[in-house]
Amino acid sequence: MQPLRRAAPGAGQDWLQVGDKTAPSEWLANRQSGGHADSDAARRLQAVLATADARFYEGSRMIANRAVQLEAMLRENGVNEDACTIIEQLSSIAQEGEHAGFGETGKHYVTARLQGASREEALALLKRKGLPGPTAGEER
């Protein structure tokens, strides 16, 4: 008889719930790897989320959830970008000290992508326009 294996935190889980003890970086790493993330992947995502946390109003858990939502919206329309890449890319266009709403920024990014802009064009457009502030309920 084989020992029971527990599912890795985040494997098959659609959202990281409020009060969940799983670190957002671990949850995202396990989602991306199908439940087989190594510690290097989780550490990398921890650094990505720390940068995003400094650039956006929402906290790491909400940024992770929103990124997964944006990933799904893009995928439904034939655009394949993973949540980690979305977080990295949107964080990269925020200026040091600038605080914006991740959810609102993500919506603008998805809209530009679905209107035919490449990743680079969508990011350049957002950077030129300036990142939007938070909408109701997005603040920490």
N, C-alpha and C positions, 0 to 999 in steps of 0.2 A: 504494500500500500504506500502510495506516495504522500508526503506531507502536504497539507493544505498551504497554498501560497496566497498571501493577501495581495489584493490589487494595490498597485502603487498609488499614492495619493494623486488624484487628478486624472488617472486613467479612466476614461469613459464619463467623467464628470463634466457637465456642460458649463457650470458656473462655480465660482468660488464663493460660497455663502458667507454672510456676515457671521463672525464668530468661529469660522472654520479654523482649526489649528494648523492647517497646512500652509506653509509659506507660499506666497504667490509665485515665486521663482521656481519652487519645487513643483507646484501644480502645473505651471506652463511647460516646464521641461518634460514632465510625465505625459502631458497631453500631446506634445509634439512627437515624442518618441513612442507613443502607443503603450506607455507604462514601463518603459525600460530605460529611463534616463540615468545617466551616470552623474556623479557629483560635479564633474567639470561643467556639464551643461547647466546644472542648477546654479552654480557659481557665476557662470557667464550671464545667465538671465537675472541673477540678483544684481549684478553690476548694471545691466541694461535698465532694470526697474528703478534702481537708485538714481540713475541719470534722469529718467522720466519723472520720478517723484520730485526731483528738484526743479523741473521745468513746467510741470502741470499742477493744477489745483487738486486733482483727485489723488488719492493715495494709491499705493501699489496694488492692492486687491482690486480696486475699481478700474485701474488702468489695465490690469491683466484681463478682467472680464470684458471691458470695452474692446480691447484688441482682438479677443476671440470673436466677439460679435462682428467687428469690422472684417475679420478674416472670412467669416461665413457669408457676409453680404457680398464681398468681392467674389468668393468662390461660386456663389449662386449665379453670378454674371460672367463666369468664365475667366476670372482673374485670380491667379494662384499666388498669394502672398501669405506667409505664415505670420502669426501674431507677434512673434519676437521681432521679425523684420519690420513690421508696421510700427512697433514701439520704437525701435532704433531709428527708423527713418523720420518719424514725426518728432522725436526728441532732437534729432540732429539739426532741424531747422529752427528750433526755438533758440533765441539769443540768450546768452548768459544773463541771469537775473530776470528774464521775461517769464511771466506766469500766464499760462493760457489754460483753457479747458481742453483736456484730452478728447473727451467725447465729441465736443463741438469741432475741434480740429479734425478728428477722424471723419466726421460726417462730410466736411468740406473736401477732404482728401478722396473719400469714396466717390463723391459726386463728380469730381474732376476725372477720376479714373474711369468711371462709367460713361462719361461723355467723350471718352477716347484719348485722354491724355496719358502719356507714358508715366511711369513712376517718377522719373526725373522732372518731367513737365509739371506734374501735379505738385510735387514738392517745391519747385521753383515758384509756381503760382502762389502757393500758400506763404512762402517766405516773402515774396514781394508785397502781398496784401497785408501781411502781419497776422499773427495767430489770433483767433477769436478768444475772448474771455469766456468764463464759464456761463452756462445757462443755469436756470434754477435747479437746484439739487445736485450740482456737480462739485460744489465746494467741499473741502475736507470736513 
